[in-house]
Amino acid sequence: MDGGNQYNLRTVEEVFRDFKGRRAGLIKALTTDVGDFYEQCDPEKENLCLYGHPNEQWEVNLPAEEVPPELPEPALGINFARDGMQEKDWLSLVSVHSDAWLLAVAFYFGARFGFDKADRKRLFAMINDLPTIFEIVTGTSKKQAKEKSSVSNHSSNKSKSSSKARGSEPAKFSKSMQPKDEEEGLEEEDEDEDEDEQEHGETLCGACGENYASDEFWICCDICEKWFHGKCVKITPARAEHIKQYKCPSCSNKRARP
């Protein structure tokens, strides 16, 4: 746990930076580190909380002893519900409470340092531009993009690479691209690339929650069909070429757990 004494968050940008760091840590706990997080939330232990830290790390620990605490506290006793419901439902519940806690901490700092109406509105707008942890964990914000991707199932040089090397299979580039002549083919190819860029622009990384960027390497899990930055799951383009079926950390942990 961390207190607020070491923080001097005087501006909207500083509070937002703190929010993003804590958010990244919580997302890591509920996605790429979900196996470790699951094990630490032992129902036999006392009331436990999930904390996200500004340095993008997470921690499962007992609540603060001082009353009132220096910072707002996250949901208490998340470990007690772990074995009483489906894992995905439990993770969704924890993610909702984590979203609420992040907002509470951010606006605690805003109130503490006297943010006016305009500052509070700007802070919320910056926060609202990011998908919630719940949306990332459940994939809610990516359903539409996934449906479009499953229909088109193609990739250009600028679009994401995957373990299946989709971009290297011309037949999957576009189901409708059957040009009658070379000129028409080039025009349709340009339209498909623009459409592909627009579709994938809605896709979010299943680990960090950031948007798709055409100049970054991405990989798709063949089990849950979520997309990830290669750097977030420690997969390089060279390594991906030798993976027949890629499983993200979350799917790998689910399969390994009895």
BELNOR-V309246 format. One record per pair of residues at least 6 apart in sequence whose C-alpha atoms are under 7 Angstrom apart, sorted by sequence separation. I is the first residue (numbers start at 1). J is the second residue. D is the distance in whole Angstrom. If there is no record, write none. Layout:
[[I:J:D] [I:J:D]]
This chain:
[[9:15:6] [52:58:5] [135:141:6] [161:167:7] [166:172:7] [167:173:7] [179:185:4] [204:210:5] [205:211:6] [220:226:6] [221:227:6] [230:236:6] [51:58:6] [52:59:7] [204:211:5] [220:227:4] [29:37:6] [51:59:5] [82:90:6] [203:211:6] [204:212:6] [219:227:6] [220:228:6] [50:59:6] [51:60:6] [81:90:7] [202:211:7] [203:212:6] [218:227:7] [219:228:5] [50:60:5] [110:120:7] [201:211:7] [218:228:5] [219:229:6] [49:60:6] [50:61:7] [155:166:6] [156:167:6] [177:188:7] [201:212:5] [218:229:5] [219:230:6] [48:60:6] [49:61:6] [154:166:6] [155:167:5] [200:212:6] [217:229:6] [218:230:5] [48:61:5] [49:62:6] [154:167:6] [217:230:6] [48:62:5] [49:63:6] [47:62:6] [48:63:7] [78:94:7] [154:172:5] [155:173:6] [153:172:6] [154:173:4] [40:60:7] [153:173:7] [154:174:6] [206:226:6] [217:237:7] [206:227:6] [207:228:6] [75:97:6] [152:174:6] [205:227:6] [206:228:5] [51:74:7] [152:175:7] [205:228:5] [222:245:6] [50:74:7] [74:98:7] [205:229:6] [222:246:6] [223:247:6] [49:74:6] [207:232:6] [221:246:5] [222:247:6] [26:52:5] [49:75:6] [221:247:5] [25:52:5] [49:76:5] [74:101:5] [221:248:5] [25:53:6] [48:76:6] [49:77:6] [223:251:7] [23:52:6] [29:58:6] [47:76:6] [48:77:5] [49:78:6] [22:52:4] [47:77:4] [48:78:6] [22:53:5] [25:56:4] [48:79:6] [21:53:6] [22:54:5] [24:56:5] [25:57:4] [26:58:6] [72:104:6] [21:54:4] [25:58:5] [72:105:6] [99:132:6] [21:55:6] [22:56:6] [71:105:7] [99:133:6] [21:56:5] [18:54:5] [43:79:5] [42:79:6] [43:80:5] [156:193:6] [41:79:5] [95:133:6] [96:134:5] [159:197:7] [43:82:7] [95:134:5] [92:134:6] [92:137:7] [92:138:7] [1:51:7] [148:199:7] [145:199:6] [160:214:7] [145:200:7] [159:214:5] [158:214:5] [161:217:6] [162:218:6] [163:219:6] [145:202:6] [158:215:7] [160:217:6] [161:218:5] [162:219:4] [163:220:7] [145:203:6] [160:218:5] [161:219:6] [162:220:6] [30:91:7] [142:203:6] [142:204:7] [4:70:6] [3:70:6] [4:71:6] [3:71:6] [136:206:6] [136:209:6] [163:240:5] [131:209:7] [163:241:6] [163:243:6] [164:244:7] [163:244:7] [163:245:7] [19:102:7] [163:246:6] [19:106:6] [15:106:6] [15:109:7] [9:109:7] [10:113:6] [27:133:6] [31:137:7] [12:119:7] [16:123:7] [30:137:7] [12:123:6] [32:207:6] [31:207:6] [28:207:6] [27:207:7] [27:208:6] [24:208:6] [34:250:6] [32:249:5] [32:250:6] [35:253:6] [31:250:6]]
